[in-house]
Amino acid sequence: MRRRHLLALAPVAALAACTEQDEDPQADPERTGAADPEETGDGQAEESADEGRVEETSEPPSAAELLLEDLPSRELAGQLVLVGIAAGTEFPADVLTEHHAAGVFLLQVWESATAVDDTVAAARESSRQDLPPLIAVDQEGGEVRMLRGEAARRTPSAEELGAEGPAAVTEAYTTIGEDLAARGIQVAFSPVADVVDPDLGDANEPVGGLDRGFGTDPEQVGECVAAAVEALDAQGVAATLKHFPGLGRVEQNTDFSAEGIEDPVTGMDDPFLESFAAGIDAGAGLVMMSSAIYPQLEADVPAMFSRVAIQDLLRDRMGFDGLVITDDIGNAKAVAAVPVAERATRLLEAGGDVLVTADPSITGQLVDAIEDWAAAGPENEQRVRESAARMLSLKEDLGLLER
């Protein structure tokens, strides 16, 4: 999804206005026969006039920018949390009414279109009218589909699609995008951009073992990832690249293992990053961080808490300026030993944006931790505002915000 650079809109508009004036033939003394301002002493007056024209042609603030200035501290903090809603459970309205979460994502298997529609409606009713919730779902195809039955059509697994090529990916992800958009869902937690190590294959438990990867060749996987991103975008659905910087070289699943799962190979110049780069170039709006550890990047630190992985690699080197979100930090065994509040602050310190929790009961603790951390100093507050700005900008790009 091609996103605005929210925090840079005003300077860019001013620069564009100045450029237009520089090219205006009426302002060129050689073309009009006018005297040189330096010779006449009128330069100061002309400069003042130029400044006036810049102000007149500057773009007005976006809806996201206006909201960013208007939101109280707790609502800003809430925009950095997405909460899971399990199928068949009562909707926890307090995560939106009291804790002001940015939105919700659907967990487990939903086969009733009515149940999905009712949950989406409940989320909207529990949110500020001028700040609708983001609704997301894990919908990859194959066995990893939270929406099934009448709620969404079946699509092949990534492994099947990768064997057929990008055209098959486009067809499948167009179907996914259509079904999500029809249910009022704006974000897909897909595609999987992990390149499976050919020496592991199905022994790569989180990806290869579940047929979630497009293949073992970075270039081929990148082509499929780009096709998926573009197909979702065409339906008005934002894509999420996962699980950065890759789970294709690990054996255990971070959702179910409390051990420090490590990928000892992936580093700053790893060829397996090519598939993520392709997805970024295609316009993916979100990147989900892995909770595995990558010693070649930062020893003993899960990627979702690693400043090297997020800021140095993903943002600075690969140029991603969209929303960086965690894998689940609510129920996942990989982060179970980390105190809840620390899960929030460590993500922010690393340069990440949004905490994804499958456990609604910790929403208040997460928002409290973010709000307290922001209040500790102006740099922290600015860091929270940057992440909130990215969330609001994504919501505006998806048509959720109105001026």
C-alpha positions in Angstrom: 0.0 0.0 0.0 1.5 3.3 -1.1 1.5 5.4 2.0 1.9 9.0 2.8 4.9 10.2 4.8 2.7 11.8 7.4 5.2 13.7 9.4 6.9 15.2 6.3 3.8 16.5 4.5 4.1 20.2 5.3 7.8 20.6 4.3 7.2 18.7 1.1 4.2 20.9 0.2 6.2 24.0 0.8 9.1 22.7 -1.3 6.7 21.9 -4.1 5.3 25.4 -4.0 8.7 26.9 -4.1 9.6 24.7 -7.1 6.5 25.9 -9.0 7.5 29.5 -8.4 11.1 28.9 -9.6 9.7 27.6 -12.9 7.2 30.5 -13.3 8.2 32.5 -16.4 6.6 35.6 -14.9 9.3 35.5 -12.2 12.3 35.4 -14.6 13.8 38.9 -15.3 15.4 37.7 -18.5 12.0 36.6 -20.0 10.0 39.6 -18.8 12.6 42.4 -19.1 12.2 43.2 -15.4 15.1 44.6 -13.5 17.2 42.3 -11.3 15.9 42.6 -7.7 19.4 42.9 -6.4 19.9 46.0 -8.6 16.6 47.7 -7.7 16.6 46.9 -3.9 13.2 45.2 -4.3 14.5 41.8 -3.4 13.1 41.9 0.1 9.6 42.8 -1.1 9.7 40.0 -3.7 10.8 37.5 -1.1 7.9 38.5 1.2 5.5 38.0 -1.7 7.1 34.6 -2.4 6.5 33.6 1.2 2.9 34.6 0.9 2.4 32.4 -2.2 4.0 29.4 -0.4 1.4 29.8 2.4 -1.4 30.0 0.0 -0.4 26.8 -1.9 0.5 24.6 1.1 -1.6 21.5 1.5 -4.1 21.6 4.5 -3.4 19.2 7.3 -4.5 15.6 6.7 -7.2 13.9 8.8 -4.4 11.9 10.5 -2.4 15.0 11.3 -5.4 16.7 12.8 -6.2 13.7 15.0 -2.7 13.3 16.1 -2.8 16.8 17.6 -6.2 16.2 19.1 -5.9 12.8 20.9 -5.3 12.7 24.6 -2.2 10.8 25.9 -4.1 7.6 26.7 -5.8 7.5 23.3 -2.4 8.0 21.6 -1.0 5.1 23.6 -4.0 2.9 22.7 -3.2 3.4 19.0 -0.1 1.3 19.5 -2.1 -1.9 20.4 -4.1 -4.4 18.4 -6.2 -6.9 20.3 -7.2 -10.5 19.4 -10.9 -11.5 19.5 -11.4 -15.3 19.6 -14.3 -16.8 17.7 -17.3 -17.6 19.9 -16.3 -15.3 22.7 -18.1 -12.2 24.1 -16.8 -9.0 22.5 -14.5 -7.2 25.1 -15.7 -3.7 24.5 -13.5 -2.3 27.2 -10.4 -2.7 25.0 -11.8 0.0 22.8 -14.0 2.1 25.2 -11.5 2.3 28.1 -8.1 1.4 26.7 -8.7 2.9 23.2 -6.9 0.1 21.3 -6.2 0.9 17.6 -8.3 -2.1 16.6 -8.9 -5.8 16.7 -7.9 -8.9 14.9 -9.9 -12.1 14.5 -8.5 -15.3 16.2 -9.2 -19.0 15.7 -11.7 -20.2 13.1 -14.7 -18.1 12.1 -17.2 -19.8 9.8 -20.2 -17.6 10.2 -20.3 -14.5 8.1 -22.9 -13.1 10.5 -20.6 -13.6 13.5 -17.8 -11.8 11.7 -20.1 -8.9 10.7 -21.4 -8.6 14.2 -17.9 -8.4 15.7 -16.8 -5.8 13.2 -19.9 -3.8 14.0 -19.3 -4.1 17.7 -15.8 -2.8 17.3 -17.0 0.2 15.3 -19.7 1.0 17.9 -17.1 0.8 20.7 -14.8 3.3 19.0 -14.8 7.0 18.5 -16.8 7.9 15.5 -14.0 9.9 14.0 -11.4 7.2 14.8 -12.7 3.9 13.6 -10.9 0.6 14.5 -8.5 -1.2 12.3 -9.8 -4.8 11.7 -7.3 -7.5 10.8 -7.2 -11.2 10.3 -4.7 -14.0 9.7 -5.7 -15.1 6.2 -2.8 -16.8 4.3 -4.6 -19.6 2.5 -4.3 -23.4 2.9 -4.6 -24.3 6.6 -3.9 -20.9 7.9 -7.2 -19.2 7.4 -9.2 -17.7 10.3 -12.2 -17.1 8.0 -13.7 -20.2 6.5 -17.1 -21.6 5.4 -19.5 -18.8 4.5 -17.2 -16.2 5.9 -14.6 -16.6 3.2 -13.7 -18.8 0.2 -10.9 -21.4 0.4 -7.6 -20.5 -1.3 -4.5 -22.7 -1.8 -1.5 -22.7 0.6 1.5 -20.6 -0.2 3.5 -23.7 -1.0 0.9 -24.7 -3.6 0.8 -21.1 -5.0 4.6 -20.8 -5.1 4.8 -23.9 -7.2 2.4 -22.4 -9.8 3.9 -18.9 -9.8 2.9 -15.2 -9.4 -0.2 -15.4 -11.6 -1.7 -18.0 -9.2 -0.7 -15.9 -6.2 -2.5 -12.9 -7.8 -5.6 -14.9 -8.3 -5.7 -16.3 -4.8 -4.9 -13.0 -3.0 -7.4 -11.2 -5.1 -10.0 -13.7 -3.7 -8.6 -13.1 -0.2 -8.8 -9.3 -0.6 -12.3 -9.4 -1.9 -13.5 -11.6 0.9 -11.9 -9.5 3.6 -13.1 -6.2 2.1 -16.7 -7.7 2.0 -16.5 -8.3 5.7 -15.2 -4.9 6.6 -11.6 -6.1 7.3 -8.8 -3.8 6.2 -5.6 -5.6 7.0 -4.4 -9.1 6.2 -1.7 -10.6 8.3 -0.2 -12.0 5.2 1.7 -12.9 3.0 4.5 -14.9 4.6 7.7 -13.6 3.2 10.0 -16.1 4.9 12.3 -18.1 2.6 12.4 -21.7 3.8 15.9 -23.2 4.0 16.0 -26.1 1.5 18.0 -28.2 3.9 15.2 -28.0 6.4 12.0 -28.2 4.3 9.2 -29.5 6.5 11.5 -29.6 9.5 11.1 -25.8 9.5 8.2 -26.1 11.8 6.6 -22.6 11.7 6.7 -22.2 7.9 7.8 -25.2 5.8 6.0 -27.7 8.0 2.7 -25.9 7.6 3.1 -25.2 3.8 3.1 -21.4 4.6 6.1 -20.5 2.5 6.2 -19.7 -1.2 9.5 -21.5 -1.7 13.2 -21.8 -1.0 14.6 -19.4 -3.6 14.6 -15.7 -2.4 14.0 -14.3 -5.9 11.1 -16.6 -6.6 9.6 -16.0 -3.1 10.0 -12.3 -3.6 8.0 -12.4 -6.9 5.2 -14.2 -5.2 5.2 -11.9 -2.2 5.0 -8.8 -4.4 2.1 -10.3 -6.3 0.3 -11.0 -3.1 0.8 -7.4 -1.8 -0.3 -5.9 -5.0 -3.4 -8.1 -5.2 -4.5 -7.2 -1.7 -3.8 -3.5 -2.3 -6.0 -3.6 -5.4 -8.9 -4.6 -3.1 -8.2 -1.9 -0.6 -6.6 -4.3 1.9 -3.2 -3.6 3.5 -0.7 -6.5 3.4 1.6 -7.5 6.3 5.0 -9.0 5.5 6.0 -11.6 8.1 8.0 -12.7 10.0 10.9 -10.3 9.7 13.8 -10.9 9.3 12.6 -14.5 8.5 11.6 -17.7 10.2 12.8 -20.0 7.3 15.9 -21.2 9.1 14.6 -22.2 12.5 13.1 -25.5 13.5 10.8 -24.7 16.4 7.7 -22.5 16.5 8.0 -19.4 18.6 4.3 -19.6 19.4 4.7 -22.8 21.3 8.3 -22.9 22.5 9.7 -20.9 25.5 13.3 -21.7 24.5 15.3 -19.0 22.9 14.8 -20.0 19.2 17.8 -18.8 17.2 18.6 -18.3 13.5 22.4 -18.2 13.5 22.8 -17.3 9.9 20.6 -14.3 9.0 22.5 -11.0 9.0 22.4 -7.5 7.5 23.3 -8.7 4.0 21.5 -12.0 3.9 20.0 -13.0 0.5 16.9 -14.3 2.3 15.9 -10.7 2.9 15.3 -10.2 -0.8 11.7 -11.4 -0.4 11.0 -8.8 2.2 12.6 -6.1 0.0 10.3 -7.2 -2.8 7.2 -6.8 -0.6 8.3 -3.4 0.6 8.9 -2.3 -3.0 5.4 -3.5 -3.8 3.9 -1.2 -1.2 3.2 -3.4 1.9 1.7 -1.3 4.7 2.9 -3.4 7.6 5.8 -5.6 8.6 5.4 -8.2 11.4 8.5 -8.9 13.5 9.7 -12.3 14.5 10.2 -13.3 18.1 13.1 -15.5 17.3 16.7 -14.4 18.1 19.3 -13.5 15.3 22.8 -13.4 16.8 24.3 -12.0 13.6 22.1 -9.0 14.2 21.9 -8.7 18.0 22.7 -11.5 20.4 20.2 -12.7 23.0 17.5 -10.2 21.8 14.3 -11.3 20.0 13.9 -9.4 16.7 10.8 -7.7 17.8 12.8 -6.0 20.6 16.0 -5.5 18.6 16.9 -1.9 17.5 19.4 -3.4 15.0 16.7 -5.5 13.4 14.0 -2.8 13.3 15.8 0.5 13.0 19.1 -0.3 11.5 18.1 -3.0 9.1 14.4 -2.7 8.3 14.0 1.1 8.4 17.4 2.6 7.7 18.9 0.0 5.3 15.7 -1.4 3.6 13.8 1.9 3.7 10.6 0.7 5.2 8.6 3.6 6.7 5.3 1.8 7.4 3.9 0.2 10.5 6.1 -2.3 12.3 4.1 -4.7 14.5 5.0 -7.6 16.7 4.0 -11.2 16.4 1.8 -12.2 19.3 3.1 -10.9 22.6 0.0 -12.1 24.6 0.1 -15.9 24.5 3.3 -16.7 22.7 5.7 -18.8 24.7 8.7 -17.0 23.2 8.0 -13.8 25.3 6.3 -15.4 28.3 9.2 -14.6 30.6 9.2 -10.9 29.7 7.0 -8.7 32.0 4.0 -7.3 30.2 4.9 -3.7 30.6 8.4 -4.4 29.4 7.1 -6.0 26.2 5.6 -2.6 25.4 8.6 -0.4 26.3 11.2 -2.7 24.6 9.3 -2.6 21.3 9.2 1.2 21.4 12.9 1.5 22.3 13.7 -0.7 19.4 11.8 1.6 16.9 8.7 -0.6 16.5 5.1 0.7 16.5 2.3 -1.7 17.5 1.9 -4.5 20.0 -0.3 -7.4 18.8 -1.8 -9.4 21.7 -3.9 -12.5 21.4 -4.8 -12.0 25.1 -7.3 -9.1 25.5 -6.9 -9.2 29.3 -3.4 -7.5 29.1 -4.6 -4.6 27.0 -4.9 -2.2 29.9 -1.4 -3.1 31.1 0.1 -2.5 27.7 -1.6 0.9 27.3 -0.7 1.9 30.8 3.0 1.0 30.1 3.0 3.0 26.9 1.4 6.0 28.5 3.8 6.0 31.5 6.8 5.5 29.2 5.7 8.5 27.1 5.3 10.7 30.2 8.9 10.0 31.3 10.4 12.5 28.9 10.0 14.5 25.6 12.0 12.0 23.6 9.8 9.1 24.7 6.6 11.2 24.0 7.9 12.0 20.5 8.6 8.3 19.9 5.0 7.3 20.8 3.7 10.1 18.6 5.7 8.8 15.7 4.2 5.4 16.0 0.7 6.8 16.5 1.2 8.9 13.4 2.0 5.8 11.4 -1.1 4.1 12.6 -3.3 7.1 11.9 -1.7 7.5 8.5 -2.4 3.8 7.6 -6.0 4.3 8.7 -6.4 7.3 6.5 -4.8 5.5 3.5 -7.4 2.7 4.1 -10.3 5.2 4.0 -11.1 5.0 7.7 -10.5 8.7 8.5 -12.4 11.7 7.2 -11.6 15.4 7.5 
